[in-house]
Amino acid sequence: MELRRPARTELDAAGRLCVAAYEDFFTGAEDFYRDRVADVALRDREAEVWVAADGTTLLGCVTFCPPGSPWRELARDATEGEFRMLSVHPDVRGRGVGQALAALCEARAREHGATRMVLSSLPTMAAAHRVYARLGYTRCPHRDWDPVPGVHLIAFTKELT
Ligand SMILES: CC(C)(COP(=O)(O)OP(=O)(O)OC[C@H]1O[C@@H](n2cnc3c(N)ncnc32)[C@H](O)[C@@H]1OP(=O)(O)O)[C@@H](O)C(=O)NCCC(=O)NCCS
């Protein structure tokens, strides 16, 4: 498995992968979110998209949100790093792809001077929460938030130092 930036020709496939990964989490209230998850090209322009790939086969995708990116939701300043839309194709889960992409984002955050990671997640994303726990993230309830009425996100944090 290789972790790398996607080629321009891979952005649509990466978007389809993200939608497949998130399929269980789209609800009526979040239908608008499907298009947002699919638009990897926009995230690659406005943030920093990374993929996990086996040759030309995409396995996973994540959006690292550098300081100044409009994709940052929880991170307050450059001391906090954040990634979003961690996605692994359902057929290749449980092999460490998600953990590798999350760890890569921590490395990118460190390179930008971050000393802490902050993330938000749906309460039902149990597999993601196992990845975060294994990497040393803890819950940060005072930073839980509701992006739109009826959607509650729970926050996680990890000190990088
Ligand atoms: C969260 C996600 C990225 C994890 O990807 P992954 O490559 O399976 O991650 P890892 O292999 O590093 O670890 C996965 C964990 O889930 C378990 N798991 C989840 N689905 C699994 C499956 N189909 N087969 C085997 N194990 C699975 C693994 O055993 C492991 O937990 P454990 O170490 O406590 O046993 C992936 O499940 C996903 O895309 N989920 C939907 C989107 C999502 O929730 N994103 C997070 C947004 S905050």
The ligand as a MOL file (V3000), in Angstrom:
LIG
                    3D

  0  0  0     0  0            999 V3000
M  V30 BEGIN CTAB
M  V30 COUNTS 48 50 0 0 0
M  V30 BEGIN ATOM
M  V30 1 C -13.3080 4.1980 9.7780 0
M  V30 2 C -12.6350 3.5110 8.5940 0
M  V30 3 C -11.9490 4.5830 7.7470 0
M  V30 4 C -11.5960 2.5360 9.1390 0
M  V30 5 O -10.8820 2.0030 8.0360 0
M  V30 6 P -10.0680 0.6010 8.1750 0
M  V30 7 O -9.0720 0.5970 7.0900 0
M  V30 8 O -10.9780 -0.5350 8.2870 0
M  V30 9 O -9.3200 0.8830 9.5360 0
M  V30 10 P -8.3350 -0.0750 10.3100 0
M  V30 11 O -8.1220 -1.3270 9.5420 0
M  V30 12 O -7.1450 0.7540 10.6410 0
M  V30 13 O -9.1530 -0.3760 11.6460 0
M  V30 14 C -10.5240 -0.6680 11.5570 0
M  V30 15 C -11.1290 -1.0660 12.8470 0
M  V30 16 O -12.4500 -1.4710 12.5740 0
M  V30 17 C -12.5130 -2.9130 12.5530 0
M  V30 18 N -13.2760 -3.2230 11.3310 0
M  V30 19 C -14.2150 -2.4300 10.8030 0
M  V30 20 N -14.7510 -2.9800 9.7070 0
M  V30 21 C -14.1360 -4.1300 9.5250 0
M  V30 22 C -14.2910 -5.1630 8.5590 0
M  V30 23 N -15.1890 -5.1010 7.5550 0
M  V30 24 N -13.4910 -6.2130 8.6630 0
M  V30 25 C -12.6180 -6.2910 9.6500 0
M  V30 26 N -12.4570 -5.3580 10.6040 0
M  V30 27 C -13.2050 -4.2770 10.5460 0
M  V30 28 C -11.0900 -3.3590 12.6150 0
M  V30 29 O -10.9960 -4.6090 13.2520 0
M  V30 30 C -10.4560 -2.2670 13.4300 0
M  V30 31 O -10.7820 -2.2490 14.7880 0
M  V30 32 P -9.9540 -3.0690 15.8990 0
M  V30 33 O -8.4950 -2.8270 15.6220 0
M  V30 34 O -10.3910 -2.4990 17.1800 0
M  V30 35 O -10.3410 -4.4730 15.7010 0
M  V30 36 C -13.6490 2.7570 7.7210 0
M  V30 37 O -14.3360 1.8350 8.5430 0
M  V30 38 C -14.6470 3.6500 7.0360 0
M  V30 39 O -14.4280 4.1040 5.9180 0
M  V30 40 N -15.7930 3.9100 7.6950 0
M  V30 41 C -16.8600 4.7530 7.1650 0
M  V30 42 C -16.5250 6.2070 7.1570 0
M  V30 43 C -16.1900 6.7510 8.5310 0
M  V30 44 O -16.8010 6.4060 9.5280 0
M  V30 45 N -15.2000 7.6620 8.5520 0
M  V30 46 C -14.7800 8.3300 9.7500 0
M  V30 47 C -15.3030 9.7070 9.7620 0
M  V30 48 S -15.0020 10.5490 11.3010 0
M  V30 END ATOM
M  V30 BEGIN BOND
M  V30 1 1 1 2
M  V30 2 1 2 3
M  V30 3 1 2 4
M  V30 4 1 2 36
M  V30 5 1 4 5
M  V30 6 1 5 6
M  V30 7 2 6 7
M  V30 8 1 6 8
M  V30 9 1 6 9
M  V30 10 1 9 10
M  V30 11 2 10 11
M  V30 12 1 10 12
M  V30 13 1 10 13
M  V30 14 1 13 14
M  V30 15 1 14 15
M  V30 16 1 15 16
M  V30 17 1 15 30
M  V30 18 1 16 17
M  V30 19 1 17 18
M  V30 20 1 17 28
M  V30 21 1 18 19
M  V30 22 1 18 27
M  V30 23 2 19 20
M  V30 24 1 20 21
M  V30 25 1 21 22
M  V30 26 2 21 27
M  V30 27 1 22 23
M  V30 28 2 22 24
M  V30 29 1 24 25
M  V30 30 2 25 26
M  V30 31 1 26 27
M  V30 32 1 28 29
M  V30 33 1 28 30
M  V30 34 1 30 31
M  V30 35 1 31 32
M  V30 36 2 32 33
M  V30 37 1 32 34
M  V30 38 1 32 35
M  V30 39 1 36 37
M  V30 40 1 36 38
M  V30 41 2 38 39
M  V30 42 1 38 40
M  V30 43 1 40 41
M  V30 44 1 41 42
M  V30 45 1 42 43
M  V30 46 2 43 44
M  V30 47 1 43 45
M  V30 48 1 45 46
M  V30 49 1 46 47
M  V30 50 1 47 48
M  V30 END BOND
M  V30 END CTAB
M  END
